Amino acid sequence: MSIHDLISEKTGLAKTYAEDGAFHSAARVLEDLATLVSRHAMACDVAVAKFCSQQREGRPGTRTQLSEKQVLALAAASQASEAVAELLRHAREGEWLNSEFHPDIEPLEKLCDAAKLTAEILSDEPDPDGDRNQLAGALEKFLSGWA
């Protein structure tokens, strides 16, 4: 079963439970689904890292090197997915000890970094009002000293 089919099946089950008033059962189904999706995301990260490693080594039978924009896109997606996973964890479980979020995740900074990387991908595109350039500068300033 694909991850998409699993998501569809489990959300449908949770909806049925909720419609019947079994909210705790619906919540458990969604918590289990979140865990499965998180594991799938981690497996995807490993596969992407392995793929990128093979690209760098120039192994026979692999595709040509990733472009700079593709590498930026992978980095942006990775940052955003970590942030989203932590936000979902927070939605399910609440605070992390004495902090809102796990101290190693920093979802705000990771989402800003993903946005900054996305702006770099789009840097060659027209920006008539300069809004994207202004946002990229603000993100750069916000992120200076982070990571």
Buried (B, 14 or more C-beta within 10 A) or exposed (E): EEBEEBBEEBBEBBEEBBEEEBEEBBBEBBBEBBEBBBEBBEEBBEEEEEBBEEBEEEEEEEEEEBEEBEBBBBBBBBBBBBBBBBBBBBEEEEEBEEEEBBEEBBBEBBBBBBBBBBBBBBEEEEBEEEEBEEBBEEBEEBBEEEE
